[in-house]
Amino acid sequence: YNHLLTDRFYLGLTSGFLYDEIADIDYRVNLYPTLGYYLIKNDITKLAIEAGAGYTWEKQGGISDDYPGARFAERFEHAFANGAKFYQLLEYIPRFEDFGDSLLAAEVGFEVPVTSKLSWKTTVRDSYDSSPAAGREENDLTLLTGISYALGAAPAPNKCKICRRIEADKPA
């Protein structure tokens, strides 16, 4: 969630939940308020940077832990004329007490519209955990692909012929 303060500055709230059997993560929940700034912001391209502080709760390798941390992120999005979108995210979340104990995630993806509500989405995500569960790898590469559905607002009702004619006859 992001709330614009000015045309470029915004306050945001980032949260997440992760369960990963392969990495032996029973849960990882985080909540990070952030301050963000759009370096580029127009109808076609957006590039933003974010920073904030928050909290993480996790159970990894059978050990429960919680800690305050920082969050630094960069987001990029570019829209194409046909409605397709390319997006990218880089996120670094270190513990406050030890910046070397951190999570780092990089993600790139494409979203291509199929209909006005359905899109085909493909994402590659690389996650790095500097302190994984015992016997697990630090790096985790994930390929996700599927269909997303836009819930968006209901379309405006069709206007009657008389209403359309009155609007067409109005002076500009």
CYANA upper distance limits for C-alpha pairs under 8 A (distance plus 0.5 A):
  1 TYR  CA     12 GLY  CA      5.93
  1 TYR  CA     13 LEU  CA      5.75
  1 TYR  CA     14 THR  CA      7.14
  2 ASN  CA     10 TYR  CA      6.76
  2 ASN  CA     11 LEU  CA      6.15
  2 ASN  CA     12 GLY  CA      4.61
  2 ASN  CA     13 LEU  CA      6.99
  3 HIS  CA     10 TYR  CA      5.83
  3 HIS  CA     11 LEU  CA      5.78
  3 HIS  CA     12 GLY  CA      6.66
  4 LEU  CA      8 ARG  CA      7.65
  4 LEU  CA      9 PHE  CA      6.56
  4 LEU  CA     10 TYR  CA      4.68
  4 LEU  CA     11 LEU  CA      7.02
  5 LEU  CA      9 PHE  CA      5.97
  5 LEU  CA     10 TYR  CA      5.47
  5 LEU  CA     11 LEU  CA      7.46
  6 THR  CA     10 TYR  CA      7.37
  8 ARG  CA     37 TYR  CA      5.93
  8 ARG  CA     38 TYR  CA      5.46
  8 ARG  CA     39 LEU  CA      8.07
  8 ARG  CA     41 LYS  CA      7.95
  9 PHE  CA     35 LEU  CA      7.89
  9 PHE  CA     36 GLY  CA      6.21
  9 PHE  CA     37 TYR  CA      5.03
  9 PHE  CA     38 TYR  CA      7.12
 10 TYR  CA     35 LEU  CA      6.43
 10 TYR  CA     36 GLY  CA      5.62
 10 TYR  CA     37 TYR  CA      6.80
 11 LEU  CA     33 PRO  CA      7.89
 11 LEU  CA     34 THR  CA      6.31
 11 LEU  CA     35 LEU  CA      5.22
 11 LEU  CA     36 GLY  CA      6.64
 12 GLY  CA     33 PRO  CA      6.16
 12 GLY  CA     34 THR  CA      5.40
 12 GLY  CA     35 LEU  CA      6.60
 12 GLY  CA     36 GLY  CA      7.52
 13 LEU  CA     31 LEU  CA      7.75
 13 LEU  CA     32 TYR  CA      6.30
 13 LEU  CA     33 PRO  CA      4.86
 13 LEU  CA     34 THR  CA      6.46
 14 THR  CA     30 ASN  CA      8.41
 14 THR  CA     31 LEU  CA      6.40
 14 THR  CA     32 TYR  CA      5.63
 14 THR  CA     33 PRO  CA      6.69
 14 THR  CA     34 THR  CA      7.83
 15 SER  CA     29 VAL  CA      7.79
 15 SER  CA     30 ASN  CA      5.78
 15 SER  CA     31 LEU  CA      4.91
 15 SER  CA     32 TYR  CA      6.69
 16 GLY  CA     28 ARG  CA      8.25
 16 GLY  CA     29 VAL  CA      6.09
 16 GLY  CA     30 ASN  CA      5.91
 16 GLY  CA     31 LEU  CA      7.42
 17 PHE  CA     27 TYR  CA      7.39
 17 PHE  CA     28 ARG  CA      6.10
 17 PHE  CA     29 VAL  CA      5.08
 17 PHE  CA     30 ASN  CA      7.33
 18 LEU  CA     25 ILE  CA      8.04
 18 LEU  CA     26 ASP  CA      8.45
 18 LEU  CA     27 TYR  CA      6.02
 18 LEU  CA     28 ARG  CA      5.54
 18 LEU  CA     29 VAL  CA      7.11
 19 TYR  CA     25 ILE  CA      6.10
 19 TYR  CA     26 ASP  CA      5.89
 19 TYR  CA     27 TYR  CA      5.38
 19 TYR  CA     28 ARG  CA      7.24
 20 ASP  CA     24 ASP  CA      6.53
 20 ASP  CA     25 ILE  CA      5.49
 20 ASP  CA     26 ASP  CA      7.14
 20 ASP  CA     27 TYR  CA      8.09
 21 GLU  CA     25 ILE  CA      6.47
 21 GLU  CA     26 ASP  CA      7.48
 23 ALA  CA    132 PRO  CA      7.84
 23 ALA  CA    133 ALA  CA      7.38
 23 ALA  CA    136 ARG  CA      6.56
 23 ALA  CA    137 GLU  CA      7.89
 24 ASP  CA     60 GLN  CA      6.27
 24 ASP  CA     61 GLY  CA      5.81
 24 ASP  CA     62 GLY  CA      8.36
 24 ASP  CA    133 ALA  CA      6.83
 24 ASP  CA    136 ARG  CA      8.17
 25 ILE  CA     58 GLU  CA      8.06
 25 ILE  CA     59 LYS  CA      6.49
 25 ILE  CA     60 GLN  CA      4.86
 25 ILE  CA     61 GLY  CA      6.92
 25 ILE  CA    133 ALA  CA      8.28
 26 ASP  CA     58 GLU  CA      7.98
 26 ASP  CA     59 LYS  CA      5.88
 26 ASP  CA     60 GLN  CA      6.51
 26 ASP  CA     61 GLY  CA      8.37
 26 ASP  CA     62 GLY  CA      8.19
 27 TYR  CA     57 TRP  CA      8.32
 27 TYR  CA     58 GLU  CA      5.79
 27 TYR  CA     59 LYS  CA      5.89
 27 TYR  CA     60 GLN  CA      7.65
 28 ARG  CA     56 THR  CA      7.46
 28 ARG  CA     57 TRP  CA      6.19
 28 ARG  CA     58 GLU  CA      4.61
 28 ARG  CA     59 LYS  CA      7.02
 28 ARG  CA     60 GLN  CA      8.43
 29 VAL  CA     56 THR  CA      6.18
 29 VAL  CA     57 TRP  CA      5.70
 29 VAL  CA     58 GLU  CA      6.71
 30 ASN  CA     54 GLY  CA      7.95
 30 ASN  CA     55 TYR  CA      6.21
 30 ASN  CA     56 THR  CA      4.74
 30 ASN  CA     57 TRP  CA      6.80
 31 LEU  CA     54 GLY  CA      6.17
 31 LEU  CA     55 TYR  CA      6.09
 31 LEU  CA     56 THR  CA      7.09
 32 TYR  CA     52 GLY  CA      6.88
 32 TYR  CA     53 ALA  CA      6.23
 32 TYR  CA     54 GLY  CA      4.67
 32 TYR  CA     55 TYR  CA      6.98
 32 TYR  CA     70 ALA  CA      8.46
 32 TYR  CA     71 ARG  CA      7.57
 33 PRO  CA     52 GLY  CA      6.24
 33 PRO  CA     53 ALA  CA      6.85
 33 PRO  CA     54 GLY  CA      6.81
 34 THR  CA     50 GLU  CA      6.63
 34 THR  CA     51 ALA  CA      5.78
 34 THR  CA     52 GLY  CA      4.61
 34 THR  CA     53 ALA  CA      7.40
 34 THR  CA     71 ARG  CA      8.25
 35 LEU  CA     50 GLU  CA      6.09
 35 LEU  CA     51 ALA  CA      6.08
 35 LEU  CA     52 GLY  CA      6.63
 36 GLY  CA     48 ALA  CA      7.18
 36 GLY  CA     49 ILE  CA      6.06
 36 GLY  CA     50 GLU  CA      4.66
 36 GLY  CA     51 ALA  CA      7.03
 37 TYR  CA     48 ALA  CA      5.95
 37 TYR  CA     49 ILE  CA      6.02
 37 TYR  CA     50 GLU  CA      7.06
 38 TYR  CA     46 LYS  CA      7.41
 38 TYR  CA     47 LEU  CA      6.16
 38 TYR  CA     48 ALA  CA      4.67
 38 TYR  CA     49 ILE  CA      7.10
 39 LEU  CA     46 LYS  CA      8.10
 39 LEU  CA     47 LEU  CA      5.99
 39 LEU  CA     48 ALA  CA      6.05
 39 LEU  CA     49 ILE  CA      7.90
 40 ILE  CA     45 THR  CA      7.22
 40 ILE  CA     46 LYS  CA      5.59
 40 ILE  CA     47 LEU  CA      5.40
 40 ILE  CA     48 ALA  CA      7.47
 41 LYS  CA     45 THR  CA      6.59
 41 LYS  CA     46 LYS  CA      5.07
 41 LYS  CA     47 LEU  CA      7.10
 42 ASN  CA     46 LYS  CA      6.80
 43 ASP  CA     79 ALA  CA      8.38
 44 ILE  CA     78 HIS  CA      6.13
 44 ILE  CA     79 ALA  CA      5.52
 44 ILE  CA     80 PHE  CA      7.66
 45 THR  CA     76 PHE  CA      8.03
 45 THR  CA     77 GLU  CA      6.19
 45 THR  CA     78 HIS  CA      4.96
 45 THR  CA     79 ALA  CA      6.96
 46 LYS  CA     75 ARG  CA      8.31
 46 LYS  CA     76 PHE  CA      6.13
 46 LYS  CA     77 GLU  CA      5.70
 46 LYS  CA     78 HIS  CA      7.04
 47 LEU  CA     74 GLU  CA      7.86
 47 LEU  CA     75 ARG  CA      6.16
 47 LEU  CA     76 PHE  CA      4.94
 47 LEU  CA     77 GLU  CA      7.08
 48 ALA  CA     74 GLU  CA      6.18
 48 ALA  CA     75 ARG  CA      5.71
 48 ALA  CA     76 PHE  CA      7.05
 49 ILE  CA     72 PHE  CA      8.11
 49 ILE  CA     73 ALA  CA      6.21
 49 ILE  CA     74 GLU  CA      4.94
 49 ILE  CA     75 ARG  CA      6.96
 50 GLU  CA     71 ARG  CA      8.20
 50 GLU  CA     72 PHE  CA      6.14
 50 GLU  CA     73 ALA  CA      5.50
 50 GLU  CA     74 GLU  CA      6.77
 51 ALA  CA     70 ALA  CA      7.90
 51 ALA  CA     71 ARG  CA      5.97
 51 ALA  CA     72 PHE  CA      5.00
 51 ALA  CA     73 ALA  CA      6.95
 52 GLY  CA     70 ALA  CA      6.24
 52 GLY  CA     71 ARG  CA      5.69
 52 GLY  CA     72 PHE  CA      7.22
 53 ALA  CA     68 PRO  CA      7.86
 53 ALA  CA     69 GLY  CA      6.24
 53 ALA  CA     70 ALA  CA      4.84
 53 ALA  CA     71 ARG  CA      6.45
 54 GLY  CA     68 PRO  CA      6.20
 54 GLY  CA     69 GLY  CA      6.07
 54 GLY  CA     70 ALA  CA      6.78
 54 GLY  CA     71 ARG  CA      8.04
 55 TYR  CA     66 ASP  CA      7.80
 55 TYR  CA     67 TYR  CA      6.26
 55 TYR  CA     68 PRO  CA      4.86
 55 TYR  CA     69 GLY  CA      6.33
 56 THR  CA     66 ASP  CA      5.98
 56 THR  CA     67 TYR  CA      6.00
 56 THR  CA     68 PRO  CA      6.85
 56 THR  CA     69 GLY  CA      7.78
 57 TRP  CA     64 SER  CA      8.18
 57 TRP  CA     65 ASP  CA      6.50
 57 TRP  CA     66 ASP  CA      4.75
 57 TRP  CA     67 TYR  CA      7.24
 58 GLU  CA     64 SER  CA      6.22
 58 GLU  CA     65 ASP  CA      5.89
 58 GLU  CA     66 ASP  CA      6.62
 59 LYS  CA     63 ILE  CA      5.79
 59 LYS  CA     64 SER  CA      4.64
 59 LYS  CA     65 ASP  CA      6.68
 60 GLN  CA     64 SER  CA      7.04
 60 GLN  CA    132 PRO  CA      8.22
 60 GLN  CA    133 ALA  CA      6.38
 61 GLY  CA    133 ALA  CA      5.21
 61 GLY  CA    134 ALA  CA      7.08
 67 TYR  CA     95 ARG  CA      7.26
 67 TYR  CA     96 PHE  CA      8.46
 68 PRO  CA     95 ARG  CA      6.66
 68 PRO  CA     96 PHE  CA      6.56
 69 GLY  CA     93 ILE  CA      7.07
 69 GLY  CA     94 PRO  CA      6.13
 69 GLY  CA     95 ARG  CA      4.76
 69 GLY  CA     96 PHE  CA      5.24
 70 ALA  CA     93 ILE  CA      6.08
 70 ALA  CA     94 PRO  CA      6.20
 70 ALA  CA     95 ARG  CA      7.03
 70 ALA  CA     96 PHE  CA      6.94
 71 ARG  CA     91 GLU  CA      7.65
 71 ARG  CA     92 TYR  CA      6.33
 71 ARG  CA     93 ILE  CA      5.09
 71 ARG  CA     94 PRO  CA      7.46
 72 PHE  CA     91 GLU  CA      6.34
 72 PHE  CA     92 TYR  CA      5.74
 72 PHE  CA     93 ILE  CA      7.03
 73 ALA  CA     89 LEU  CA      7.72
 73 ALA  CA     90 LEU  CA      6.05
 73 ALA  CA     91 GLU  CA      4.80
 73 ALA  CA     92 TYR  CA      6.77
 74 GLU  CA     89 LEU  CA      6.28
 74 GLU  CA     90 LEU  CA      5.75
 74 GLU  CA     91 GLU  CA      7.05
 75 ARG  CA     87 TYR  CA      8.07
 75 ARG  CA     88 GLN  CA      6.34
 75 ARG  CA     89 LEU  CA      5.09
 75 ARG  CA     90 LEU  CA      7.12
 76 PHE  CA     87 TYR  CA      6.07
 76 PHE  CA     88 GLN  CA      5.62
 76 PHE  CA     89 LEU  CA      6.95
 77 GLU  CA     85 LYS  CA      7.50
 77 GLU  CA     86 PHE  CA      6.23
 77 GLU  CA     87 TYR  CA      4.81
 77 GLU  CA     88 GLN  CA      6.97
 78 HIS  CA     85 LYS  CA      6.19
 78 HIS  CA     86 PHE  CA      5.78
 78 HIS  CA     87 TYR  CA      6.92
 79 ALA  CA     83 GLY  CA      6.93
 79 ALA  CA     84 ALA  CA      6.43
 79 ALA  CA     85 LYS  CA      4.98
 79 ALA  CA     86 PHE  CA      7.04
 80 PHE  CA     84 ALA  CA      5.75
 80 PHE  CA     85 LYS  CA      6.56
 83 GLY  CA    112 VAL  CA      7.31
 83 GLY  CA    113 PRO  CA      6.75
 84 ALA  CA    110 PHE  CA      7.73
 84 ALA  CA    111 GLU  CA      6.06
 84 ALA  CA    112 VAL  CA      4.86
 84 ALA  CA    113 PRO  CA      6.59
 85 LYS  CA    110 PHE  CA      6.11
 85 LYS  CA    111 GLU  CA      5.55
 85 LYS  CA    112 VAL  CA      6.98
 86 PHE  CA    108 VAL  CA      8.06
 86 PHE  CA    109 GLY  CA      6.31
 86 PHE  CA    110 PHE  CA      5.10
 86 PHE  CA    111 GLU  CA      7.03
 87 TYR  CA    108 VAL  CA      6.23
 87 TYR  CA    109 GLY  CA      5.87
 87 TYR  CA    110 PHE  CA      6.91
 88 GLN  CA    106 ALA  CA      8.02
 88 GLN  CA    107 GLU  CA      5.95
 88 GLN  CA    108 VAL  CA      4.83
 88 GLN  CA    109 GLY  CA      6.96
 89 LEU  CA    105 ALA  CA      8.26
 89 LEU  CA    106 ALA  CA      6.16
 89 LEU  CA    107 GLU  CA      5.57
 89 LEU  CA    108 VAL  CA      7.07
 90 LEU  CA    104 LEU  CA      8.10
 90 LEU  CA    105 ALA  CA      6.29
 90 LEU  CA    106 ALA  CA      5.02
 90 LEU  CA    107 GLU  CA      7.02
 91 GLU  CA    104 LEU  CA      6.21
 91 GLU  CA    105 ALA  CA      5.65
 91 GLU  CA    106 ALA  CA      6.97
 92 TYR  CA    102 SER  CA      7.65
 92 TYR  CA    103 LEU  CA      6.38
 92 TYR  CA    104 LEU  CA      5.06
 92 TYR  CA    105 ALA  CA      7.09
 93 ILE  CA    102 SER  CA      6.01
 93 ILE  CA    103 LEU  CA      5.59
 93 ILE  CA    104 LEU  CA      6.87
 94 PRO  CA     98 ASP  CA      7.57
 94 PRO  CA     99 PHE  CA      5.31
 94 PRO  CA    100 GLY  CA      7.34
 94 PRO  CA    101 ASP  CA      6.37
 94 PRO  CA    102 SER  CA      4.49
 94 PRO  CA    103 LEU  CA      6.75
 95 ARG  CA     99 PHE  CA      5.96
 95 ARG  CA    100 GLY  CA      8.30
 95 ARG  CA    101 ASP  CA      6.51
 95 ARG  CA    102 SER  CA      6.60
100 GLY  CA    130 SER  CA      7.85
101 ASP  CA    129 ASP  CA      8.46
101 ASP  CA    130 SER  CA      6.11
101 ASP  CA    131 SER  CA      6.91
102 SER  CA    129 ASP  CA      6.72
102 SER  CA    130 SER  CA      6.09
102 SER  CA    131 SER  CA      8.00
103 LEU  CA    127 SER  CA      7.76
103 LEU  CA    128 TYR  CA      6.22
103 LEU  CA    129 ASP  CA      5.25
103 LEU  CA    130 SER  CA      6.97
104 LEU  CA    127 SER  CA      6.31
104 LEU  CA    128 TYR  CA      5.53
104 LEU  CA    129 ASP  CA      7.11
105 ALA  CA    125 ARG  CA      7.51
105 ALA  CA    126 ASP  CA      6.17
105 ALA  CA    127 SER  CA      4.91
105 ALA  CA    128 TYR  CA      6.71
106 ALA  CA    125 ARG  CA      6.23
106 ALA  CA    126 ASP  CA      5.76
106 ALA  CA    127 SER  CA      7.07
107 GLU  CA    123 THR  CA      7.39
107 GLU  CA    124 VAL  CA      6.18
107 GLU  CA    125 ARG  CA      4.79
107 GLU  CA    126 ASP  CA      6.85
108 VAL  CA    123 THR  CA      6.19
108 VAL  CA    124 VAL  CA      6.02
108 VAL  CA    125 ARG  CA      7.13
109 GLY  CA    121 LYS  CA      7.74
109 GLY  CA    122 THR  CA      5.95
109 GLY  CA    123 THR  CA      4.56
109 GLY  CA    124 VAL  CA      6.73
110 PHE  CA    121 LYS  CA      6.28
110 PHE  CA    122 THR  CA      5.98
110 PHE  CA    123 THR  CA      7.07
111 GLU  CA    119 SER  CA      6.76
111 GLU  CA    120 TRP  CA      6.15
111 GLU  CA    121 LYS  CA      4.89
111 GLU  CA    122 THR  CA      7.09
112 VAL  CA    119 SER  CA      5.85
112 VAL  CA    120 TRP  CA      5.70
112 VAL  CA    121 LYS  CA      6.96
113 PRO  CA    117 LYS  CA      8.28
113 PRO  CA    118 LEU  CA      6.60
113 PRO  CA    119 SER  CA      4.64
113 PRO  CA    120 TRP  CA      6.78
114 VAL  CA    118 LEU  CA      5.90
114 VAL  CA    119 SER  CA      5.54
114 VAL  CA    120 TRP  CA      7.11
115 THR  CA    119 SER  CA      7.33
117 LYS  CA    149 TYR  CA      6.06
117 LYS  CA    150 ALA  CA      5.52
117 LYS  CA    151 LEU  CA      7.95
118 LEU  CA    147 ILE  CA      7.17
118 LEU  CA    148 SER  CA      6.27
118 LEU  CA    149 TYR  CA      5.26
118 LEU  CA    150 ALA  CA      7.01
119 SER  CA    147 ILE  CA      6.07
119 SER  CA    148 SER  CA      5.78
119 SER  CA    149 TYR  CA      7.06
120 TRP  CA    145 THR  CA      8.01
120 TRP  CA    146 GLY  CA      6.34
120 TRP  CA    147 ILE  CA      5.12
120 TRP  CA    148 SER  CA      6.92
121 LYS  CA    144 LEU  CA      8.48
121 LYS  CA    145 THR  CA      6.06
121 LYS  CA    146 GLY  CA      5.94
121 LYS  CA    147 ILE  CA      6.38
121 LYS  CA    148 SER  CA      7.26
122 THR  CA    143 LEU  CA      7.95
122 THR  CA    144 LEU  CA      6.15
122 THR  CA    145 THR  CA      4.71
122 THR  CA    146 GLY  CA      7.09
123 THR  CA    143 LEU  CA      6.39
123 THR  CA    144 LEU  CA      5.62
123 THR  CA    145 THR  CA      6.79
124 VAL  CA    141 LEU  CA      7.85
124 VAL  CA    142 THR  CA      6.24
124 VAL  CA    143 LEU  CA      5.12
124 VAL  CA    144 LEU  CA      6.85
125 ARG  CA    141 LEU  CA      6.34
125 ARG  CA    142 THR  CA      5.62
125 ARG  CA    143 LEU  CA      7.00
126 ASP  CA    139 ASN  CA      7.63
126 ASP  CA    140 ASP  CA      6.26
126 ASP  CA    141 LEU  CA      4.98
126 ASP  CA    142 THR  CA      6.82
127 SER  CA    139 ASN  CA      6.28
127 SER  CA    140 ASP  CA      5.60
127 SER  CA    141 LEU  CA      6.88
128 TYR  CA    138 GLU  CA      6.03
128 TYR  CA    139 ASN  CA      5.02
128 TYR  CA    140 ASP  CA      6.85
129 ASP  CA    138 GLU  CA      5.55
129 ASP  CA    139 ASN  CA      7.00
130 SER  CA    138 GLU  CA      6.45
131 SER  CA    138 GLU  CA      7.42
132 PRO  CA    136 ARG  CA      6.50
132 PRO  CA    137 GLU  CA      7.10
132 PRO  CA    138 GLU  CA      6.11
159 LYS  CA    163 CYS  CA      6.61
159 LYS  CA    164 ARG  CA      6.90
160 CYS  CA    164 ARG  CA      6.91
161 LYS  CA    165 ARG  CA      6.68
162 ILE  CA    166 ILE  CA      6.71
163 CYS  CA    167 GLU  CA      6.76
164 ARG  CA    168 ALA  CA      6.62
165 ARG  CA    169 ASP  CA      6.69
166 ILE  CA    170 LYS  CA      6.96
